[in-house]
Amino acid sequence: MAAPEFDAELDARGLYCPEPVMMLHNRINDVAPGRILRVIATDPSTTRDIPRFCQFLGHELVNETEQDGEFVYLIRRGE
């Protein structure tokens, strides 16, 4: 199965809470509604923080994976 496509990317590797979510809050505004932002992070707290961010702000968490200590999120921007 091919990896889903994305329109923009945020590399938050090496950053720790609250920096990844703060950067996500700014970067999601650069993505048009309905488009997908890919976020790569190494902080395990993002597994809790990013789904909550999406839930509270009306974005869709399309996919969430973890491999070799990197967490990858695909987020579809809401309206």
MIKE-683010 format. One record per residue (C-alpha): x, y, z. Coordinates in steps of 0.02 Angstrom, whole numbers, plus 50000, padded with zeros to 5 digits. Layout:
BEGIN
+-------+-------+-------+
!    xx !    yy !    zz !
+-------+-------+-------+
!     X !     Y !     Z !
...
+-------+-------+-------+
This chain:
BEGIN
+-------+-------+-------+
!    xx !    yy !    zz !
+-------+-------+-------+
! 50000 ! 50000 ! 50000 !
! 50070 ! 50169 ! 49950 !
! 50093 ! 50304 ! 50082 !
! 49958 ! 50438 ! 50078 !
! 50008 ! 50600 ! 49994 !
! 50030 ! 50764 ! 50087 !
! 50036 ! 50946 ! 50038 !
! 50156 ! 51018 ! 50167 !
! 50273 ! 50956 ! 50303 !
! 50328 ! 51005 ! 50478 !
! 50488 ! 50929 ! 50545 !
! 50481 ! 50937 ! 50735 !
! 50614 ! 50805 ! 50767 !
! 50721 ! 50842 ! 50920 !
! 50594 ! 50961 ! 50995 !
! 50501 ! 50929 ! 51158 !
! 50333 ! 50978 ! 51228 !
! 50262 ! 51106 ! 51202 !
! 50365 ! 51154 ! 51049 !
! 50297 ! 51027 ! 50922 !
! 50116 ! 51077 ! 50953 !
! 50160 ! 51263 ! 50955 !
! 50245 ! 51243 ! 50786 !
! 50098 ! 51139 ! 50723 !
! 49978 ! 51277 ! 50775 !
! 50073 ! 51401 ! 50666 !
! 50110 ! 51284 ! 50520 !
! 49931 ! 51220 ! 50497 !
! 49881 ! 51398 ! 50452 !
! 49994 ! 51388 ! 50299 !
! 49894 ! 51239 ! 50233 !
! 49731 ! 51267 ! 50140 !
! 49574 ! 51190 ! 50215 !
! 49555 ! 51009 ! 50158 !
! 49742 ! 50991 ! 50123 !
! 49857 ! 50876 ! 50220 !
! 50004 ! 50923 ! 50331 !
! 50132 ! 50789 ! 50374 !
! 50213 ! 50808 ! 50545 !
! 50369 ! 50713 ! 50597 !
! 50415 ! 50715 ! 50782 !
! 50523 ! 50620 ! 50905 !
! 50438 ! 50674 ! 51067 !
! 50324 ! 50533 ! 51130 !
! 50207 ! 50662 ! 51209 !
! 50149 ! 50705 ! 51032 !
! 50051 ! 50541 ! 51031 !
! 49937 ! 50624 ! 51159 !
! 49954 ! 50807 ! 51111 !
! 49928 ! 50801 ! 50922 !
! 49766 ! 50699 ! 50924 !
! 49697 ! 50820 ! 51055 !
! 49753 ! 50969 ! 50952 !
! 49657 ! 50899 ! 50803 !
! 49503 ! 50859 ! 50905 !
! 49492 ! 51030 ! 50988 !
! 49528 ! 51133 ! 50832 !
! 49424 ! 51033 ! 50707 !
! 49562 ! 50953 ! 50604 !
! 49560 ! 50771 ! 50549 !
! 49700 ! 50655 ! 50604 !
! 49708 ! 50549 ! 50446 !
! 49851 ! 50435 ! 50498 !
! 49971 ! 50411 ! 50642 !
! 50122 ! 50295 ! 50638 !
! 50280 ! 50264 ! 50738 !
! 50440 ! 50189 ! 50671 !
! 50613 ! 50188 ! 50747 !
! 50571 ! 50324 ! 50873 !
! 50492 ! 50441 ! 50746 !
! 50308 ! 50483 ! 50753 !
! 50226 ! 50531 ! 50589 !
! 50055 ! 50614 ! 50580 !
! 49949 ! 50659 ! 50430 !
! 49828 ! 50798 ! 50473 !
! 49691 ! 50862 ! 50358 !
! 49658 ! 51044 ! 50396 !
! 49480 ! 51084 ! 50444 !
! 49383 ! 51238 ! 50390 !
+-------+-------+-------+
